[in-house]
Amino acid sequence: MKRRYCGFSLIELMVTVAIIGVLLALGAPRFAEYLRNVKLRSAAEMFLTGVQLARSEAVRMNIPVEFLLTATDPIPDNVGAATASASGTNWMVRTADLATFIDGKFGIEGSGRGTGQLTPVKINDTSAPASADPDAPPATPVGSVIFNGLGRTGLANQAVFKFNNPEAGTCVTAGGPVRCLKVIVSVGGQARLCDPAVSAAAVAAGDSRGC
């Protein structure tokens, strides 16, 4: 009796590999776009966590606590030397008397970049291609928010921090692929994350993601 062998021919294997290659080529741009949006959201959520930490520590200790954007390394050794910068990529939480370091994060964290490189995620960016976005960042951006023992701020108006990734293109609000986000801190101290691409009609209908 002859033994019968079953399997794939070389041609069948080549066709299968070719199909998989085409599918991967088609899906790669979408996957890269997804990763960029995930990194931007991660940066915005980390920023929001820092703001909320500053407020909760101010209430817990019943003393003024500052959340600031800074270009200085956000480490305990710089607690008194760090200066607020509306274009800073790092953030720090410290007591308003500059005596106690509470927390800090480098903007590059979670970006996939190495030490010494710049983070691709920008805050309140006004350069190209962000300058083409009709949903512009605030004209007078805030670099520091101080919370008092009641959790309120000393702001005259709400503080807006808009996150974008110019390396990935323009925001959805400008017809691009990047899901830009905002962190808004009210005068009363409440902070929230929102998506400016969500329409006003959707917000009126109860969509909580909108700004």
Secondary structure, 3 states (H helix, E strand, C coil): CCCCCCCCCHHHHHHHHHHHHHHHHHHHHHHHHHHHHHHHHHHHHHHHHHHHHHHHHHHHHCCCEEEEEECCCCCHHHCCCCCCCCCCCEEEEEECCCCCEEEEECCCCCCCCCCCCCCCCEECCCCCCHHHCCCCCCCCCCCEEEECCCCCECCCCCEEEEEECHHHCCEHHHCCCECCEEEEECCCCCEEEEECCCCHHHHHCCCCCEC
